[in-house]
């Protein structure tokens, strides 16, 4: 899983899979879910993320981490 923040659009994208997105559905205002061609969730996009999330804080709780990569 990869999280990417895009400051130019103030959006946060959770990339959940390497599979390409085939279809997108807005499930709430500013929250879009991306699905592959089999209907599996591949990503989550949150628009105006800085107004609805605390982007300065990320807590991983009980996540089995095999590899860790942090870049700014």
Backbone as CSV, one residue per row, in Angstrom:
resi,resn,N_x,N_y,N_z,CA_x,CA_y,CA_z,C_x,C_y,C_z
1,UNK,0.852,-1.168,0.000,0.000,0.000,0.000,0.894,1.226,0.000
2,UNK,0.479,2.229,-0.763,1.255,3.462,-0.847,0.305,4.644,-0.664
3,UNK,0.698,5.589,0.173,-0.063,6.822,0.360,0.700,7.949,-0.308
4,UNK,-0.013,8.748,-1.119,0.612,9.878,-1.799,-0.255,11.111,-1.604
5,UNK,0.372,12.185,-1.148,-0.326,13.459,-1.001,0.049,14.363,-2.167
6,UNK,-0.960,14.953,-2.801,-0.760,15.857,-3.932,-1.141,17.272,-3.490
7,UNK,-0.140,18.098,-3.128,-0.445,19.439,-2.605,-1.150,20.340,-3.610
8,UNK,-0.872,20.156,-4.909,-1.499,21.028,-5.909,-3.016,20.849,-5.972
9,UNK,-3.510,19.686,-5.571,-4.959,19.453,-5.545,-5.474,19.176,-4.144
10,UNK,-4.570,19.169,-3.158,-4.900,18.851,-1.767,-5.663,17.525,-1.678
11,UNK,-5.122,16.516,-2.348,-5.757,15.207,-2.289,-4.771,14.161,-1.768
12,UNK,-5.322,13.178,-1.091,-4.536,12.072,-0.558,-5.018,10.805,-1.236
13,UNK,-4.081,10.051,-1.817,-4.447,8.834,-2.530,-3.828,7.623,-1.844
14,UNK,-4.672,6.651,-1.532,-4.254,5.369,-0.978,-4.209,4.383,-2.139
15,UNK,-3.021,4.036,-2.568,-2.849,3.083,-3.655,-2.776,1.696,-3.035
16,UNK,-3.832,0.915,-3.200,-3.949,-0.371,-2.513,-3.463,-1.552,-3.328
17,UNK,-3.222,-1.341,-4.628,-2.880,-2.445,-5.505,-2.081,-1.938,-6.697
18,UNK,-1.335,-2.840,-7.320,-0.628,-2.502,-8.548,-1.535,-2.618,-9.778
19,UNK,-2.727,-3.158,-9.580,-3.657,-3.324,-10.698,-4.198,-1.969,-11.133
20,UNK,-4.400,-1.770,-12.437,-4.921,-0.490,-12.918,-6.396,-0.298,-12.556
21,UNK,-6.759,0.949,-12.372,-8.144,1.285,-12.086,-8.968,1.196,-13.365
22,UNK,-10.151,0.600,-13.241,-11.055,0.429,-14.371,-12.292,1.295,-14.214
23,UNK,-12.724,1.463,-12.957,-13.941,2.215,-12.670,-13.758,2.964,-11.358
24,UNK,-14.351,4.148,-11.267,-14.294,4.953,-10.047,-15.705,5.304,-9.614
25,UNK,-15.928,5.305,-8.297,-17.240,5.655,-7.747,-17.055,6.619,-6.586
26,UNK,-17.749,7.752,-6.643,-17.738,8.681,-5.517,-18.739,8.169,-4.491
27,UNK,-18.255,7.813,-3.304,-19.110,7.224,-2.275,-19.554,8.242,-1.234
28,UNK,-18.879,9.357,-1.166,-19.237,10.482,-0.308,-18.606,11.708,-0.956
29,UNK,-19.039,12.888,-0.562,-18.488,14.087,-1.180,-16.977,14.124,-0.993
30,UNK,-16.237,14.087,-2.123,-14.790,14.165,-2.083,-14.074,12.863,-1.805
31,UNK,-14.807,11.755,-1.724,-14.186,10.444,-1.486,-14.523,9.528,-2.668
32,UNK,-13.478,9.133,-3.395,-13.657,8.309,-4.592,-12.938,6.985,-4.410
33,UNK,-13.650,5.898,-4.702,-13.069,4.566,-4.660,-12.775,4.112,-6.084
34,UNK,-11.599,3.549,-6.297,-11.210,3.019,-7.605,-11.252,1.496,-7.558
35,UNK,-11.766,0.892,-8.640,-11.899,-0.556,-8.735,-11.240,-1.060,-10.008
36,UNK,-10.732,-2.298,-9.966,-10.177,-2.898,-11.173,-11.308,-3.503,-12.005
37,UNK,-10.983,-4.162,-13.098,-12.003,-4.705,-13.993,-12.761,-5.898,-13.413
38,UNK,-12.302,-6.413,-12.262,-13.005,-7.502,-11.590,-13.818,-7.015,-10.388
39,UNK,-13.802,-5.698,-10.154,-14.551,-5.120,-9.050,-13.804,-5.057,-7.733
40,UNK,-12.502,-5.362,-7.758,-11.690,-5.283,-6.542,-11.232,-3.848,-6.297
41,UNK,-11.243,-3.442,-5.046,-10.809,-2.102,-4.673,-9.316,-1.939,-4.916
42,UNK,-8.935,-0.896,-5.662,-7.515,-0.658,-5.957,-6.993,0.642,-5.362
43,UNK,-7.888,1.581,-5.020,-7.424,2.842,-4.480,-8.536,3.670,-3.875
44,UNK,-8.129,4.618,-3.045,-9.057,5.540,-2.398,-8.484,6.942,-2.545
45,UNK,-9.291,7.857,-3.062,-8.869,9.241,-3.242,-9.709,10.132,-2.338
46,UNK,-9.047,10.968,-1.552,-9.742,11.907,-0.667,-9.368,13.317,-1.091
47,UNK,-10.360,14.049,-1.605,-10.157,15.435,-2.024,-10.189,16.358,-0.815
48,UNK,-9.490,17.478,-0.912,-9.386,18.465,0.168,-8.994,17.783,1.474
49,UNK,-7.988,16.914,1.358,-7.573,16.071,2.474,-7.159,16.869,3.701
50,UNK,-6.494,17.995,3.514,-6.007,18.752,4.670,-7.146,19.350,5.493
51,UNK,-8.338,19.430,4.923,-9.467,19.979,5.674,-10.260,18.903,6.406
52,UNK,-10.055,17.632,6.035,-10.807,16.562,6.689,-9.928,15.568,7.447
53,UNK,-8.606,15.650,7.251,-7.681,14.738,7.915,-6.547,15.509,8.577
54,UNK,-5.969,14.929,9.615,-4.771,15.478,10.224,-3.582,14.862,9.493
55,UNK,-3.068,15.562,8.500,-2.004,15.029,7.652,-0.637,15.003,8.328
56,UNK,-0.537,15.589,9.517,0.734,15.596,10.229,0.927,14.359,11.090
57,UNK,-0.097,13.500,11.131,-0.050,12.360,12.033,-0.493,11.099,11.291
58,UNK,0.343,10.074,11.343,0.011,8.778,10.756,0.350,7.713,11.778
59,UNK,-0.643,6.944,12.151,-0.448,5.898,13.142,-0.743,4.549,12.488
60,UNK,0.228,3.653,12.548,0.016,2.284,12.097,-0.176,1.441,13.343
61,UNK,-1.305,0.798,13.445,-1.632,0.050,14.648,-1.784,-1.431,14.311
62,UNK,-0.905,-2.247,14.843,-0.940,-3.697,14.664,-0.871,-4.097,13.199
63,UNK,-0.056,-3.388,12.432,0.128,-3.696,11.018,1.410,-4.517,10.878
64,UNK,1.301,-5.700,10.301,2.510,-6.519,10.136,3.381,-5.949,9.020
65,UNK,4.435,-5.263,9.392,5.304,-4.610,8.423,6.511,-5.489,8.141
66,UNK,6.681,-5.847,6.890,7.839,-6.637,6.465,8.916,-5.705,5.944
67,UNK,8.502,-4.707,5.181,9.432,-3.744,4.614,8.934,-2.354,4.927
68,UNK,9.819,-1.456,5.285,9.434,-0.106,5.634,10.164,0.867,4.735
69,UNK,9.438,1.812,4.156,10.037,2.829,3.311,9.347,4.152,3.601
70,UNK,10.105,5.123,4.069,9.554,6.435,4.356,10.333,7.463,3.564
71,UNK,9.627,8.227,2.724,10.239,9.303,1.942,9.412,10.555,2.109
72,UNK,10.058,11.665,2.027,9.333,12.933,2.169,9.331,13.683,0.862
